[in-house]
């Protein structure tokens, strides 16, 4: 009898604080038709991982309760095995990928990850695995949200939380589209926001965000991408009949003054991810930790003050 192949993964046993994260040994998953198995070199730790682990998504009705829940959305690594019908990738190829299903037994915090080929793209050339892993979830969220705003070159856009991972990508992508960006961020991140394309900076702790923005852009911006979940405070900075998008669940305000309001939910998109990987965007890694220190990574992210993303390294190469 051939012994079943195994791998290590981190799952949440029940729901709660970082203490529910558990390093387990499970069967090595096999790719089905149209799927790719990736030997994971790096998996990003994102705020949604903390929310998943806490059980908040179960309480919100966005996923079913499980005894063990997979954690981790995006990863970088090497193609290990292909399912039937997959011709776009080859074993040994360096790739990035996004898991966009909430309710799964295994996530990206694992030595191997099986994804649909439609959720996988070639890794950014020259980037380390840790840096590449920070792109899929945060980069696609920014890109797809900007698409919802549907602004034209020369238009103005407010990006809240511009010092964060999604906000940083949003500023950079907006500037590359020819948009004029007002970045709302703390003083420590103002220089970074300018370096990736922000034309104006407004303080994170401003008592009246809309007034500050309107002093810079009379009449208000054409759009706002609200990565900080400020809701009506960000909407008030947008001109009448402009556009607003939020990436924070439950924070979308009413569409006052004819403003188009969008609540963005991420979806895997290999074509868009391939485009992002070729853009040479600014990829920020705060620290790289081994897989078994996932709980520590969650503690550090929850404490705040992180610049860039914390990344877990299940295998060598990150």
JOSULJO-V421534 format. One record per residue. RES is the residue in one small letter. SS is DSSP state (H for helix, E for strand, L for the rest). PHI is phi in degrees with one decimal (999 if undefined). PSI is psi in whole degrees, 0 to 359 (NA if undefined). Layout:
RES_SS_PHI_PSI ; RES_SS_PHI_PSI
//
This chain:
x_L_999_133 ; x_L_-82.5_128 ; x_L_-65.3_139 ; x_L_-69.5_133 ; x_L_-72.9_143 ; x_E_-123.4_163 ; x_E_-146.9_165 ; x_E_-97.1_146 ; x_E_-151.6_156 ; x_E_-105.7_128 ; x_E_-129.3_166 ; x_E_-97.4_121 ; x_E_-89.8_102 ; x_L_74.7_206 ; x_L_-138.2_149 ; x_L_158.2_217 ; x_L_-81.6_186 ; x_H_-56.6_338 ; x_H_-65.1_343 ; x_H_-81.8_351 ; x_E_-72.8_133 ; x_E_-136.2_133 ; x_E_-85.3_118 ; x_E_-123.1_162 ; x_E_-109.7_124 ; x_E_-133.2_169 ; x_E_-65.3_141 ; x_L_-65.9_123 ; x_L_-72.1_147 ; x_L_-105.8_136 ; x_L_-72.6_137 ; x_L_-92.0_186 ; x_L_-54.9_132 ; x_L_78.2_11 ; x_E_-117.0_163 ; x_E_-128.2_135 ; x_E_-101.6_129 ; x_E_-112.8_131 ; x_E_-81.1_109 ; x_E_-75.9_125 ; x_E_-100.6_336 ; x_E_-155.8_137 ; x_E_-132.6_128 ; x_E_-80.2_144 ; x_E_-97.6_116 ; x_L_-117.7_157 ; x_H_-54.4_326 ; x_H_-63.7_335 ; x_H_-65.6_320 ; x_H_-67.1_321 ; x_H_-67.1_319 ; x_H_-61.3_311 ; x_H_-59.8_325 ; x_H_-70.8_338 ; x_L_94.8_1 ; x_H_-62.7_326 ; x_H_-70.9_329 ; x_H_-67.7_314 ; x_H_-61.8_328 ; x_L_-82.2_356 ; x_L_78.5_16 ; x_L_-89.0_346 ; x_L_-156.1_158 ; x_L_-83.7_152 ; x_L_-70.8_140 ; x_L_-129.8_154 ; x_L_-66.8_320 ; x_E_-127.4_131 ; x_E_-120.1_133 ; x_E_-69.3_142 ; x_L_-124.1_142 ; x_L_107.3_130 ; x_L_-106.1_318 ; x_E_-125.8_152 ; x_E_-152.1_161 ; x_E_-130.6_146 ; x_E_179.0_210 ; x_E_-125.0_135 ; x_E_-60.8_125 ; x_E_-104.3_320 ; x_E_-155.3_148 ; x_E_-111.8_141 ; x_L_-81.0_169 ; x_L_-58.2_137 ; x_L_86.8_357 ; x_L_-89.3_118 ; x_L_-120.8_352 ; x_L_-80.4_347 ; x_L_-130.3_165 ; x_L_-136.2_147 ; x_L_-54.8_137 ; x_L_93.1_349 ; x_L_-75.9_138 ; x_E_-81.5_130 ; x_E_-140.6_167 ; x_E_-125.6_158 ; x_E_-158.1_163 ; x_E_-131.2_129 ; x_L_-98.2_113 ; x_L_-107.7_9 ; x_L_-88.9_128 ; x_L_-73.3_315 ; x_L_-96.0_84 ; x_L_-135.5_152 ; x_L_-78.0_337 ; x_L_-135.4_137 ; x_L_-115.0_205 ; x_L_-80.5_347 ; x_L_-76.2_75 ; x_E_-162.2_162 ; x_L_-75.1_335 ; x_E_-138.6_148 ; x_E_-139.1_130 ; x_E_-102.6_126 ; x_E_-131.3_156 ; x_E_-62.9_144 ; x_H_-60.1_336 ; x_H_-73.5_358 ; x_H_-114.5_12 ; x_E_-123.2_145 ; x_E_-144.7_158 ; x_E_-58.7_142 ; x_L_-69.9_153 ; x_L_-58.8_132 ; x_L_-63.1_133 ; x_L_81.4_354 ; x_L_-87.4_144 ; x_L_-66.0_162 ; x_H_-60.3_319 ; x_H_-61.6_315 ; x_H_-65.5_316 ; x_H_-61.5_325 ; x_H_-66.5_340 ; x_L_-78.6_353 ; x_L_-85.2_315 ; x_H_-56.8_299 ; x_H_-66.2_309 ; x_H_-71.9_319 ; x_H_-66.9_315 ; x_H_-66.3_323 ; x_H_-59.5_314 ; x_H_-64.9_314 ; x_H_-61.9_311 ; x_H_-67.3_326 ; x_H_-67.9_319 ; x_H_-63.1_323 ; x_H_-60.5_320 ; x_H_-63.4_324 ; x_H_-66.4_328 ; x_L_55.1_51 ; x_L_-93.9_157 ; x_L_-104.5_157 ; x_L_-51.9_135 ; x_L_96.5_341 ; x_L_-71.2_163 ; x_E_-106.0_146 ; x_E_-142.6_136 ; x_E_-92.4_129 ; x_E_-116.2_114 ; x_E_-86.8_155 ; x_L_62.8_38 ; x_L_-68.6_345 ; x_L_-84.6_350 ; x_L_-82.9_179 ; x_H_-66.7_309 ; x_H_-67.2_316 ; x_H_-61.7_320 ; x_H_-62.9_315 ; x_H_-63.9_322 ; x_H_-63.0_316 ; x_H_-60.6_313 ; x_H_-65.4_316 ; x_H_-68.5_321 ; x_H_-62.4_315 ; x_H_-62.4_323 ; x_H_-70.0_339 ; x_L_-85.4_0 ; x_L_86.2_13 ; x_L_-82.6_151 ; x_E_-96.9_118 ; x_E_-105.0_129 ; x_E_-100.0_116 ; x_E_-100.4_124 ; x_E_-97.6_118 ; x_E_-162.5_168 ; x_L_-75.3_165 ; x_H_-60.2_326 ; x_H_-67.1_338 ; x_H_-108.7_3 ; x_H_-62.5_316 ; x_H_-63.4_319 ; x_H_-61.1_314 ; x_H_-59.5_319 ; x_H_-65.8_323 ; x_H_-65.8_335 ; x_L_-101.3_7 ; x_L_126.3_359 ; x_L_-68.2_135 ; x_L_-88.6_325 ; x_E_-130.4_154 ; x_E_-124.0_133 ; x_E_-121.5_145 ; x_E_-69.4_147 ; x_L_-65.4_328 ; x_L_-99.4_19 ; x_L_-59.1_136 ; x_L_-72.5_333 ; x_L_-137.4_87 ; x_H_-58.4_315 ; x_H_-61.4_318 ; x_H_-64.6_320 ; x_H_-63.8_317 ; x_H_-66.9_317 ; x_H_-70.1_338 ; x_H_-69.1_329 ; x_H_-83.8_322 ; x_L_-126.7_91 ; x_L_-54.3_132 ; x_L_91.1_345 ; x_L_100.0_161 ; x_E_-75.2_160 ; x_E_-71.5_334 ; x_E_-156.1_169 ; x_E_-141.3_135 ; x_E_-111.7_107 ; x_E_-96.5_90 ; x_L_-86.6_350 ; x_L_-97.2_358 ; x_L_68.0_37 ; x_L_-80.5_344 ; x_L_61.7_238 ; x_H_-61.6_331 ; x_H_-63.2_321 ; x_H_-77.3_323 ; x_H_-60.6_324 ; x_L_-66.1_342 ; x_L_-85.8_355 ; x_E_-97.1_140 ; x_E_-65.1_160 ; x_E_-59.5_139 ; x_E_64.1_24 ; x_E_-86.7_207 ; x_E_-139.8_146 ; x_E_-139.4_139 ; x_E_-138.5_138 ; x_E_-120.5_149 ; x_L_-108.9_2 ; x_L_-101.8_117 ; x_L_-57.2_134 ; x_L_81.8_4 ; x_L_-104.7_2 ; x_L_-68.8_126 ; x_L_-81.3_173 ; x_L_-67.7_151 ; x_L_-79.5_67 ; x_H_-67.9_155 ; x_H_55.7_30 ; x_H_71.8_14 ; x_L_-75.7_133 ; x_E_-73.8_121 ; x_E_-112.9_130 ; x_E_-126.6_134 ; x_E_-101.9_113 ; x_L_-90.5_134 ; x_L_-120.9_129 ; x_L_-64.6_147 ; x_L_-141.3_141 ; x_L_-65.6_142 ; x_L_-155.2_99 ; x_H_-62.4_323 ; x_H_-63.8_311 ; x_H_-65.9_323 ; x_H_-66.9_324 ; x_H_-63.4_318 ; x_H_-62.6_316 ; x_H_-61.1_317 ; x_H_-63.8_336 ; x_L_-90.3_359 ; x_L_-88.5_353 ; x_L_55.3_52 ; x_L_-77.0_165 ; x_L_-78.0_112 ; x_L_-105.7_121 ; x_L_-115.3_122 ; x_E_-113.0_122 ; x_E_-79.1_318 ; x_E_-170.4_157 ; x_E_-120.3_127 ; x_E_-124.1_153 ; x_E_-68.2_160 ; x_H_-55.3_321 ; x_H_-69.9_353 ; x_H_-104.9_29 ; x_H_-60.4_320 ; x_H_-62.3_320 ; x_H_-62.0_318 ; x_H_-61.2_319 ; x_H_-64.5_319 ; x_H_-60.2_315 ; x_H_-66.7_319 ; x_H_-65.5_318 ; x_H_-64.6_329 ; x_H_-70.8_338 ; x_L_83.1_179 ; x_L_80.7_8 ; x_L_-81.7_132 ; x_L_-104.7_115 ; x_L_86.8_192 ; x_E_-110.9_145 ; x_E_-78.1_143 ; x_E_-132.3_139 ; x_E_-97.9_142 ; x_E_-118.1_93 ; x_L_-67.0_332 ; x_L_-137.5_167 ; x_L_-69.3_151 ; x_L_121.9_345 ; x_L_-71.1_NA
//
